[in-house]
Amino acid sequence: CSIPWSYDNLIFVRVACQVMEVLTSSDAGKSFLQAHALMPQIANLIEAEERRQRCNAPEDEENLLSHQKVLKRMVREYFTILGTLSRSKRGIEVLVNCGIFNTLKL
């Protein structure tokens, strides 16, 4: 995510969160989210960062979850989207099925 974090760019996050709310309001939307690559990609990013920290490996500035990118880019808002999903039963099922909670427990 190369978009700089700014208040003006938060409109994109609000739209993404609203899309997640709409998708998780139906079984068809839930199925779409589970079939889409976005959720496993987010899980893989979190898992890779957790693995790096567990091994005390040096931070790679190119990593999407590097300190600098989380500080200065919209990538930090992935967690806002995950929080939006966690507000509904279907959203939680998506997070469970994509392994997000398992990744966060590591």
Biotite code that builds the C-alpha atoms (Angstrom):
import biotite.structure as struc

atoms = struc.array([
    struc.Atom([0.000, 0.000, 0.000], chain_id="A", res_id=1, res_name="CYS", atom_name="CA", element="C"),
    struc.Atom([1.867, 3.037, -1.231], chain_id="A", res_id=2, res_name="SER", atom_name="CA", element="C"),
    struc.Atom([-0.821, 5.638, -0.523], chain_id="A", res_id=3, res_name="ILE", atom_name="CA", element="C"),
    struc.Atom([0.409, 8.092, 2.106], chain_id="A", res_id=4, res_name="PRO", atom_name="CA", element="C"),
    struc.Atom([-1.616, 8.249, 5.306], chain_id="A", res_id=5, res_name="TRP", atom_name="CA", element="C"),
    struc.Atom([-3.578, 11.476, 5.524], chain_id="A", res_id=6, res_name="SER", atom_name="CA", element="C"),
    struc.Atom([-6.964, 12.611, 6.729], chain_id="A", res_id=7, res_name="TYR", atom_name="CA", element="C"),
    struc.Atom([-7.965, 13.226, 3.117], chain_id="A", res_id=8, res_name="ASP", atom_name="CA", element="C"),
    struc.Atom([-7.244, 9.597, 2.258], chain_id="A", res_id=9, res_name="ASN", atom_name="CA", element="C"),
    struc.Atom([-9.423, 8.272, 5.084], chain_id="A", res_id=10, res_name="LEU", atom_name="CA", element="C"),
    struc.Atom([-12.364, 8.447, 2.678], chain_id="A", res_id=11, res_name="ILE", atom_name="CA", element="C"),
    struc.Atom([-10.955, 5.300, 1.055], chain_id="A", res_id=12, res_name="PHE", atom_name="CA", element="C"),
    struc.Atom([-10.944, 3.524, 4.403], chain_id="A", res_id=13, res_name="VAL", atom_name="CA", element="C"),
    struc.Atom([-14.512, 4.574, 5.133], chain_id="A", res_id=14, res_name="ARG", atom_name="CA", element="C"),
    struc.Atom([-15.617, 3.236, 1.749], chain_id="A", res_id=15, res_name="VAL", atom_name="CA", element="C"),
    struc.Atom([-13.699, -0.021, 2.271], chain_id="A", res_id=16, res_name="ALA", atom_name="CA", element="C"),
    struc.Atom([-15.292, -0.478, 5.693], chain_id="A", res_id=17, res_name="CYS", atom_name="CA", element="C"),
    struc.Atom([-18.745, 0.191, 4.266], chain_id="A", res_id=18, res_name="GLN", atom_name="CA", element="C"),
    struc.Atom([-18.115, -2.366, 1.514], chain_id="A", res_id=19, res_name="VAL", atom_name="CA", element="C"),
    struc.Atom([-17.117, -4.902, 4.187], chain_id="A", res_id=20, res_name="MET", atom_name="CA", element="C"),
    struc.Atom([-20.310, -4.148, 6.114], chain_id="A", res_id=21, res_name="GLU", atom_name="CA", element="C"),
    struc.Atom([-22.425, -4.640, 2.982], chain_id="A", res_id=22, res_name="VAL", atom_name="CA", element="C"),
    struc.Atom([-20.635, -7.863, 2.054], chain_id="A", res_id=23, res_name="LEU", atom_name="CA", element="C"),
    struc.Atom([-20.999, -9.323, 5.531], chain_id="A", res_id=24, res_name="THR", atom_name="CA", element="C"),
    struc.Atom([-24.699, -8.512, 5.606], chain_id="A", res_id=25, res_name="SER", atom_name="CA", element="C"),
    struc.Atom([-25.410, -11.543, 3.398], chain_id="A", res_id=26, res_name="SER", atom_name="CA", element="C"),
    struc.Atom([-24.175, -15.094, 2.957], chain_id="A", res_id=27, res_name="ASP", atom_name="CA", element="C"),
    struc.Atom([-23.327, -14.327, -0.682], chain_id="A", res_id=28, res_name="ALA", atom_name="CA", element="C"),
    struc.Atom([-21.119, -11.429, 0.396], chain_id="A", res_id=29, res_name="GLY", atom_name="CA", element="C"),
    struc.Atom([-19.455, -13.583, 3.027], chain_id="A", res_id=30, res_name="LYS", atom_name="CA", element="C"),
    struc.Atom([-18.751, -16.232, 0.388], chain_id="A", res_id=31, res_name="SER", atom_name="CA", element="C"),
    struc.Atom([-17.285, -13.576, -1.889], chain_id="A", res_id=32, res_name="PHE", atom_name="CA", element="C"),
    struc.Atom([-14.928, -12.361, 0.837], chain_id="A", res_id=33, res_name="LEU", atom_name="CA", element="C"),
    struc.Atom([-13.847, -15.899, 1.650], chain_id="A", res_id=34, res_name="GLN", atom_name="CA", element="C"),
    struc.Atom([-13.100, -16.607, -2.012], chain_id="A", res_id=35, res_name="ALA", atom_name="CA", element="C"),
    struc.Atom([-11.255, -13.317, -2.579], chain_id="A", res_id=36, res_name="HIS", atom_name="CA", element="C"),
    struc.Atom([-7.489, -13.153, -2.147], chain_id="A", res_id=37, res_name="ALA", atom_name="CA", element="C"),
    struc.Atom([-7.541, -10.046, 0.084], chain_id="A", res_id=38, res_name="LEU", atom_name="CA", element="C"),
    struc.Atom([-8.112, -11.756, 3.421], chain_id="A", res_id=39, res_name="MET", atom_name="CA", element="C"),
    struc.Atom([-5.423, -14.460, 3.015], chain_id="A", res_id=40, res_name="PRO", atom_name="CA", element="C"),
    struc.Atom([-3.022, -11.757, 1.810], chain_id="A", res_id=41, res_name="GLN", atom_name="CA", element="C"),
    struc.Atom([-3.605, -9.724, 4.967], chain_id="A", res_id=42, res_name="ILE", atom_name="CA", element="C"),
    struc.Atom([-3.177, -12.870, 7.073], chain_id="A", res_id=43, res_name="ALA", atom_name="CA", element="C"),
    struc.Atom([0.090, -13.638, 5.283], chain_id="A", res_id=44, res_name="ASN", atom_name="CA", element="C"),
    struc.Atom([1.383, -10.085, 5.885], chain_id="A", res_id=45, res_name="LEU", atom_name="CA", element="C"),
    struc.Atom([0.632, -10.310, 9.590], chain_id="A", res_id=46, res_name="ILE", atom_name="CA", element="C"),
    struc.Atom([2.113, -13.785, 9.847], chain_id="A", res_id=47, res_name="GLU", atom_name="CA", element="C"),
    struc.Atom([5.311, -12.753, 8.046], chain_id="A", res_id=48, res_name="ALA", atom_name="CA", element="C"),
    struc.Atom([5.757, -9.779, 10.378], chain_id="A", res_id=49, res_name="GLU", atom_name="CA", element="C"),
    struc.Atom([5.098, -11.907, 13.454], chain_id="A", res_id=50, res_name="GLU", atom_name="CA", element="C"),
    struc.Atom([7.605, -14.502, 12.227], chain_id="A", res_id=51, res_name="ARG", atom_name="CA", element="C"),
    struc.Atom([10.198, -11.767, 11.606], chain_id="A", res_id=52, res_name="ARG", atom_name="CA", element="C"),
    struc.Atom([9.738, -10.406, 15.124], chain_id="A", res_id=53, res_name="GLN", atom_name="CA", element="C"),
    struc.Atom([9.863, -13.868, 16.712], chain_id="A", res_id=54, res_name="ARG", atom_name="CA", element="C"),
    struc.Atom([13.202, -14.534, 14.997], chain_id="A", res_id=55, res_name="CYS", atom_name="CA", element="C"),
    struc.Atom([14.541, -11.075, 15.884], chain_id="A", res_id=56, res_name="ASN", atom_name="CA", element="C"),
    struc.Atom([15.257, -10.526, 12.193], chain_id="A", res_id=57, res_name="ALA", atom_name="CA", element="C"),
    struc.Atom([16.079, -6.996, 11.114], chain_id="A", res_id=58, res_name="PRO", atom_name="CA", element="C"),
    struc.Atom([13.182, -4.961, 9.796], chain_id="A", res_id=59, res_name="GLU", atom_name="CA", element="C"),
    struc.Atom([12.900, -4.832, 6.028], chain_id="A", res_id=60, res_name="ASP", atom_name="CA", element="C"),
    struc.Atom([11.814, -1.363, 4.901], chain_id="A", res_id=61, res_name="GLU", atom_name="CA", element="C"),
    struc.Atom([10.079, -2.977, 1.900], chain_id="A", res_id=62, res_name="GLU", atom_name="CA", element="C"),
    struc.Atom([7.799, -5.038, 4.151], chain_id="A", res_id=63, res_name="ASN", atom_name="CA", element="C"),
    struc.Atom([4.276, -3.620, 4.068], chain_id="A", res_id=64, res_name="LEU", atom_name="CA", element="C"),
    struc.Atom([4.066, -3.833, 7.848], chain_id="A", res_id=65, res_name="LEU", atom_name="CA", element="C"),
    struc.Atom([7.422, -2.185, 8.498], chain_id="A", res_id=66, res_name="SER", atom_name="CA", element="C"),
    struc.Atom([7.420, 0.489, 11.173], chain_id="A", res_id=67, res_name="HIS", atom_name="CA", element="C"),
    struc.Atom([7.878, 3.291, 8.646], chain_id="A", res_id=68, res_name="GLN", atom_name="CA", element="C"),
    struc.Atom([5.104, 2.088, 6.335], chain_id="A", res_id=69, res_name="LYS", atom_name="CA", element="C"),
    struc.Atom([2.635, 1.588, 9.170], chain_id="A", res_id=70, res_name="VAL", atom_name="CA", element="C"),
    struc.Atom([3.531, 5.056, 10.424], chain_id="A", res_id=71, res_name="LEU", atom_name="CA", element="C"),
    struc.Atom([3.360, 6.871, 7.087], chain_id="A", res_id=72, res_name="LYS", atom_name="CA", element="C"),
    struc.Atom([1.166, 4.816, 4.734], chain_id="A", res_id=73, res_name="ARG", atom_name="CA", element="C"),
    struc.Atom([-2.458, 3.732, 4.591], chain_id="A", res_id=74, res_name="MET", atom_name="CA", element="C"),
    struc.Atom([-1.394, 0.138, 5.299], chain_id="A", res_id=75, res_name="VAL", atom_name="CA", element="C"),
    struc.Atom([-2.200, 0.739, 8.980], chain_id="A", res_id=76, res_name="ARG", atom_name="CA", element="C"),
    struc.Atom([-5.850, 0.917, 7.999], chain_id="A", res_id=77, res_name="GLU", atom_name="CA", element="C"),
    struc.Atom([-5.888, -2.810, 7.212], chain_id="A", res_id=78, res_name="TYR", atom_name="CA", element="C"),
    struc.Atom([-6.479, -3.169, 10.948], chain_id="A", res_id=79, res_name="PHE", atom_name="CA", element="C"),
    struc.Atom([-9.445, -0.797, 10.743], chain_id="A", res_id=80, res_name="THR", atom_name="CA", element="C"),
    struc.Atom([-10.920, -3.045, 8.056], chain_id="A", res_id=81, res_name="ILE", atom_name="CA", element="C"),
    struc.Atom([-10.305, -6.129, 10.198], chain_id="A", res_id=82, res_name="LEU", atom_name="CA", element="C"),
    struc.Atom([-12.029, -4.370, 13.087], chain_id="A", res_id=83, res_name="GLY", atom_name="CA", element="C"),
    struc.Atom([-15.015, -3.625, 10.875], chain_id="A", res_id=84, res_name="THR", atom_name="CA", element="C"),
    struc.Atom([-15.256, -7.288, 9.932], chain_id="A", res_id=85, res_name="LEU", atom_name="CA", element="C"),
    struc.Atom([-15.102, -8.315, 13.591], chain_id="A", res_id=86, res_name="SER", atom_name="CA", element="C"),
    struc.Atom([-18.330, -6.411, 14.320], chain_id="A", res_id=87, res_name="ARG", atom_name="CA", element="C"),
    struc.Atom([-20.601, -8.993, 12.661], chain_id="A", res_id=88, res_name="SER", atom_name="CA", element="C"),
    struc.Atom([-21.075, -12.729, 12.945], chain_id="A", res_id=89, res_name="LYS", atom_name="CA", element="C"),
    struc.Atom([-20.410, -13.261, 9.232], chain_id="A", res_id=90, res_name="ARG", atom_name="CA", element="C"),
    struc.Atom([-17.368, -11.019, 9.395], chain_id="A", res_id=91, res_name="GLY", atom_name="CA", element="C"),
    struc.Atom([-15.958, -13.033, 12.275], chain_id="A", res_id=92, res_name="ILE", atom_name="CA", element="C"),
    struc.Atom([-16.576, -16.212, 10.287], chain_id="A", res_id=93, res_name="GLU", atom_name="CA", element="C"),
    struc.Atom([-14.594, -14.719, 7.393], chain_id="A", res_id=94, res_name="VAL", atom_name="CA", element="C"),
    struc.Atom([-11.738, -13.833, 9.740], chain_id="A", res_id=95, res_name="LEU", atom_name="CA", element="C"),
    struc.Atom([-11.757, -17.325, 11.250], chain_id="A", res_id=96, res_name="VAL", atom_name="CA", element="C"),
    struc.Atom([-11.931, -19.094, 7.885], chain_id="A", res_id=97, res_name="ASN", atom_name="CA", element="C"),
    struc.Atom([-9.094, -17.000, 6.460], chain_id="A", res_id=98, res_name="CYS", atom_name="CA", element="C"),
    struc.Atom([-6.894, -17.688, 9.478], chain_id="A", res_id=99, res_name="GLY", atom_name="CA", element="C"),
    struc.Atom([-6.668, -14.092, 10.682], chain_id="A", res_id=100, res_name="ILE", atom_name="CA", element="C"),
    struc.Atom([-7.379, -14.945, 14.338], chain_id="A", res_id=101, res_name="PHE", atom_name="CA", element="C"),
    struc.Atom([-4.891, -17.817, 14.298], chain_id="A", res_id=102, res_name="ASN", atom_name="CA", element="C"),
    struc.Atom([-2.300, -15.491, 12.847], chain_id="A", res_id=103, res_name="THR", atom_name="CA", element="C"),
    struc.Atom([-2.955, -12.838, 15.475], chain_id="A", res_id=104, res_name="LEU", atom_name="CA", element="C"),
    struc.Atom([-2.668, -15.422, 18.293], chain_id="A", res_id=105, res_name="LYS", atom_name="CA", element="C"),
    struc.Atom([0.888, -16.370, 17.328], chain_id="A", res_id=106, res_name="LEU", atom_name="CA", element="C"),
])
